[in-house]
Amino acid sequence: MIVIQAVRLAYLAATRLAFVEGRPEPDPNAIHVEALVGSLLSELTDPTGPTDTDPMLRSDEDLES
């Protein structure tokens, strides 16, 4: 949640700066959060092992294989 809030604040600051400088507003689609922080759905290494909620975190592609 903190990462998402930081991205939102950075976008807000960029929007305000663009307004003050008379430039167009930045494109929010240019921010790719997953590229910045990685997937937030699962950990790469889980020291406690699998849990009963792990199946809920899998994508449809994982379930097909």
N, C-alpha and C positions, 0 to 999 in steps of 0.2 A: 504494500500500500504506500509506503514511503517513496518508493521509486516512481510510482505513477504520479504522486503528488509533486515530486521534483520535476518530472517531465511537464506537467501542467503549468507549474510556475515558470519554467524556462520558456514555454510557449507564450505565456502571458507577457513576460518581460520582452520577448522578441516582438510581439504584437505592439506593445506600447512604444518600443524603440522605433519601429517602422512608422508608426503614426507621427511621432515627434519629428522624424527625419523626412517625412513626406513620401515615404516609399509604400508600395503595396503591402498588404498584410501577408505574412508568411503562410505557406501552404501547410496545414496540419497533417496532410498525408505524407509529407516529407519525413515525419518522425516515425521511425520503425522501432518501437519499444523492444520487441523480441530480439532484434539485432543488437540493441544496446545492452540488454541484461540477460538474454537467453530465455529459454522456456521457463515459465513460472509454474507449470503444471506438475512437474516431477523433478526430483533430485537425481543427479547423475550417480551419486553414491549414497546409499541409504544405510547407515550403520545399524539400524534396528531391523532391517530386513523388510519383506513385504508385509503389508497390512490388509485388513479387510476392505479398505477404501481404495486400494490400488486399481481395481478394475474400473472404478468410476473415473479415474484420471486418464485412461487410455483413449486414444482417438479411434474412430471407426476403422481406419486403415490397420491399426494394430490388431483389432478384433478379427479382421478378415484373414490374416496370415496364420 
